[in-house]
Amino acid sequence: MNCNDYYDQHNEDKRFELDVFKLEYYRTLDIIERFIPERKCVIYDIAGGTGHYFRYLIEQGHNVTMCDLSPRHVEIARNRYPEKKNRIFTGDARNLPELESNSADVVLNLGAMYHLPDPEDRLDANNESWRLLKPGGMLFNSYCIRNATAYVEGIQDDMYADPGFLLMFKAIRKKGTAPFDKIMQYFYFHTLDEIKKDLKASNFNGYFKIIGIESIGGAVKSFAEKLDNEAEKEKLFNFIRICEEDEALMGFNSHVMGISVKKIKS
Ligand SMILES: C[S@@+](CC[C@H](N)C(=O)[O-])C[C@H]1O[C@@H](n2cnc3c(N)ncnc32)[C@H](O)[C@@H]1O
């Protein structure tokens, strides 16, 4: 399974225009901004896609470098931000020799875990992020969560009685992926226990927390419209923040964020 085949055929660049993904985008920024240090940071965005978070974080004054496995995405980002071209390159989150050890305040891995079904690959990616971080630095990993398709396609897209959807949903619940499905064969959906196990097995050890990205926000009526109005968005996010770490509600998420800290034993 090579996810470049998927991204060569699908328009990932426009994904955030769709309601659920727009909520994912704004909530991801909300989480990052609340948890990163209150100073200008060195940030590596290592599955940066076409550069949406890259652009935003540069505008906030951070020193950001991005890479992505997909040559197509890297080309889009380089063409869009020509003045930042030398900060955008093709790279694999599991092995990034281009980047120095102990050099980043923050590493974002907002995508590679969706495409790494093998725990050994996820361990390599987590340990590579650990290498890049300064002591005390933070890793933000996003994951597709096992019941995501139930919530997004089954409920929000009204597909719950469609036989094809049901087959796909059952397969993902059982194995984390659906090899027969033309889209889902490229994605891996985690259980919460898997995420915890991965992070405990990595050099990050026990120093992590897990936060729901969309959480109950997607169930709020006309949630997407509220994202266009700053005051309404803030009210919605205040509501979500109350229960964003509640394990009982994790199934409401399409994505969850694992935030890990590089602790050095003294
Ligand atoms: C769903 S997109 C998300 C992109 C971006 N972070 C965002 O949220 O808009 C997932 C991205 O992860 C990239 N990716 C997948 N496996 C990767 C890997 N091993 N190393 C680096 N990037 C990877 C894909 O090429 C794709 O651009």
The ligand as an SDF file (V2000), in Angstrom:
LIG
                    3D

 27 29  0  0  0  0  0  0  0  0999 V2000
   -4.4700   13.5410    5.2730 C   0  0  0  0  0  0  0  0  0  0  0  0
   -2.9740   14.2540    4.7580 S   0  0  0  0  0  0  0  0  0  0  0  0
   -2.7270   15.5140    5.9780 C   0  0  0  0  0  0  0  0  0  0  0  0
   -1.8080   16.6040    5.5270 C   0  0  0  0  0  0  0  0  0  0  0  0
   -1.6620   17.7830    6.4970 C   0  0  0  0  0  0  0  0  0  0  0  0
   -0.9130   17.4480    7.6730 N   0  0  0  0  0  0  0  0  0  0  0  0
   -3.0340   18.2780    6.8790 C   0  0  0  0  0  0  0  0  0  0  0  0
   -3.5090   17.9310    7.9570 O   0  0  0  0  0  0  0  0  0  0  0  0
   -3.6050   18.9800    6.0410 O   0  0  0  0  0  0  0  0  0  0  0  0
   -1.7650   13.0460    5.2270 C   0  0  0  0  0  0  0  0  0  0  0  0
   -0.3840   13.4120    4.7160 C   0  0  0  0  0  0  0  0  0  0  0  0
    0.5900   12.5360    5.3010 O   0  0  0  0  0  0  0  0  0  0  0  0
    1.5670   12.2890    4.3170 C   0  0  0  0  0  0  0  0  0  0  0  0
    2.3130   11.0800    4.7070 N   0  0  0  0  0  0  0  0  0  0  0  0
    1.8770    9.8010    4.7180 C   0  0  0  0  0  0  0  0  0  0  0  0
    2.8330    8.9750    5.1580 N   0  0  0  0  0  0  0  0  0  0  0  0
    3.9190    9.7470    5.4370 C   0  0  0  0  0  0  0  0  0  0  0  0
    5.2180    9.4790    5.9090 C   0  0  0  0  0  0  0  0  0  0  0  0
    5.6180    8.2280    6.2020 N   0  0  0  0  0  0  0  0  0  0  0  0
    6.0610   10.5100    6.0750 N   0  0  0  0  0  0  0  0  0  0  0  0
    5.6830   11.7890    5.7730 C   0  0  0  0  0  0  0  0  0  0  0  0
    4.4650   12.0920    5.3010 N   0  0  0  0  0  0  0  0  0  0  0  0
    3.5860   11.0960    5.1460 C   0  0  0  0  0  0  0  0  0  0  0  0
    0.7730   12.1540    3.0480 C   0  0  0  0  0  0  0  0  0  0  0  0
    1.5590   12.2700    1.8890 O   0  0  0  0  0  0  0  0  0  0  0  0
   -0.2450   13.2790    3.2090 C   0  0  0  0  0  0  0  0  0  0  0  0
    0.2290   14.4840    2.6750 O   0  0  0  0  0  0  0  0  0  0  0  0
  1  2  1  0
  2  3  1  0
  2 10  1  0
  3  4  1  0
  4  5  1  0
  5  6  1  0
  5  7  1  0
  7  8  2  0
  7  9  1  0
 10 11  1  0
 11 12  1  0
 11 26  1  0
 12 13  1  0
 13 14  1  0
 13 24  1  0
 14 15  1  0
 14 23  1  0
 15 16  2  0
 16 17  1  0
 17 18  1  0
 17 23  2  0
 18 19  1  0
 18 20  2  0
 20 21  1  0
 21 22  2  0
 22 23  1  0
 24 25  1  0
 24 26  1  0
 26 27  1  0
M  CHG  2   2   1   9  -1
M  END
$$$$
